[in-house]
């Protein structure tokens, strides 16, 4: 991606860059964030497949649905262990990040919709 023109950067490029950072960064203790990172990596890899196969509307519908399911699970966190909560939080954060790249309003609309 280093030699690519900035105007040609895609969401796929950004996601791949995030994956690379999570797998290779030296800034954060990987062990401390391993469950959060695991969730983020799972989401990013699933998203990379979906961005090749489905429309934006289908993508948004699918991932907003996933976020609602995650929100319910986290609300019932007494059923989950801490590692699972962290993994789901990472998964959630990755989805919100990508949806906000599509439309920054999603970051705020999702937050208010999850509370209702």
C-alpha positions as CSV (number, residue, x, y, z in Angstrom):
1,X,0.0,0.0,0.0
2,X,3.0,2.3,0.4
3,X,3.3,3.1,-3.3
4,X,-0.5,3.4,-3.8
5,X,-1.9,6.8,-4.5
6,X,-3.9,8.1,-1.5
7,X,-7.0,8.7,-3.7
8,X,-7.0,4.9,-4.4
9,X,-7.1,3.6,-0.9
10,X,-10.2,1.4,-0.3
11,X,-12.0,0.2,2.8
12,X,-10.3,-3.2,2.1
13,X,-6.9,-1.5,2.3
14,X,-7.8,0.2,5.6
15,X,-9.0,-3.1,7.1
16,X,-5.9,-4.9,6.0
17,X,-3.8,-2.2,7.6
18,X,-5.7,-2.6,10.8
19,X,-5.2,-6.4,10.7
20,X,-1.5,-5.9,10.1
21,X,-1.3,-3.5,13.0
22,X,-3.1,-5.8,15.4
23,X,-0.9,-8.8,14.4
24,X,2.4,-6.9,14.3
25,X,2.3,-3.9,16.6
26,X,4.9,-3.4,19.3
27,X,3.1,-0.5,21.0
28,X,0.7,-2.5,23.1
29,X,1.2,-5.6,25.1
30,X,-0.4,-8.3,22.9
31,X,-1.1,-10.6,25.8
32,X,-3.0,-7.9,27.7
33,X,-5.3,-7.2,24.7
34,X,-5.3,-10.7,23.2
35,X,-9.1,-11.3,23.6
36,X,-10.1,-7.8,22.3
37,X,-7.7,-8.3,19.4
38,X,-9.0,-11.8,18.7
39,X,-12.6,-10.3,18.4
40,X,-11.4,-7.5,16.2
41,X,-9.4,-9.8,13.9
42,X,-12.4,-12.2,13.6
43,X,-14.7,-9.3,12.6
44,X,-12.2,-7.8,10.1
45,X,-11.7,-11.1,8.4
46,X,-15.4,-11.7,8.1
47,X,-15.9,-8.2,6.8
48,X,-13.1,-8.6,4.2
49,X,-15.1,-11.5,2.7
50,X,-18.4,-9.7,2.9
51,X,-17.2,-6.5,1.2
52,X,-16.4,-8.6,-1.9
53,X,-19.8,-10.4,-1.9
54,X,-22.6,-8.2,-0.7
55,X,-24.1,-4.7,-1.4
56,X,-23.7,-1.8,1.0
57,X,-27.3,-2.1,2.1
58,X,-26.9,-5.9,2.8
59,X,-23.7,-5.2,4.6
60,X,-25.2,-2.6,6.8
61,X,-28.3,-4.7,7.6
62,X,-26.1,-7.7,8.4
63,X,-23.6,-5.9,10.7
64,X,-26.2,-3.7,12.5
65,X,-28.0,-7.0,13.3
66,X,-24.7,-8.5,14.6
67,X,-24.2,-5.4,16.7
68,X,-27.6,-5.7,18.2
69,X,-26.9,-9.4,19.1
70,X,-23.6,-8.4,20.7
71,X,-25.3,-5.7,22.7
72,X,-27.8,-8.1,24.1
73,X,-25.0,-10.6,25.0
74,X,-23.0,-7.9,26.7
75,X,-26.1,-6.7,28.6
76,X,-26.4,-10.2,29.9
77,X,-22.7,-10.3,30.7
78,X,-23.2,-12.3,33.8
79,X,-23.6,-15.2,31.4
80,X,-20.2,-14.6,29.8
81,X,-16.7,-14.8,31.2
82,X,-14.5,-11.8,31.0
83,X,-12.5,-13.1,28.0
84,X,-15.7,-13.6,26.0
85,X,-16.8,-10.1,26.9
86,X,-13.5,-8.6,25.7
87,X,-13.7,-10.7,22.5
88,X,-17.2,-9.4,21.8
89,X,-16.1,-5.9,22.5
90,X,-13.3,-6.1,20.0
91,X,-15.7,-7.6,17.4
92,X,-18.1,-4.8,18.1
93,X,-15.5,-2.1,17.8
94,X,-14.2,-3.4,14.5
95,X,-17.8,-3.4,13.0
96,X,-18.5,0.1,14.3
97,X,-15.2,1.3,12.9
98,X,-16.0,-0.1,9.4
99,X,-19.6,1.2,9.5
100,X,-18.4,4.6,10.4
101,X,-16.0,4.6,7.4
102,X,-19.1,4.0,5.2
103,X,-21.0,6.8,7.0
104,X,-19.8,8.5,10.2
105,X,-23.4,8.9,11.4
106,X,-23.5,5.1,12.1
107,X,-21.2,5.5,15.0
108,X,-23.7,7.8,16.7
109,X,-26.9,6.3,15.4
110,X,-25.8,2.8,16.5
111,X,-25.1,4.0,20.0
112,X,-28.5,5.5,20.4
113,X,-30.3,2.5,18.7
114,X,-28.6,0.0,20.9
115,X,-30.0,1.7,24.0
116,X,-33.6,1.4,22.8
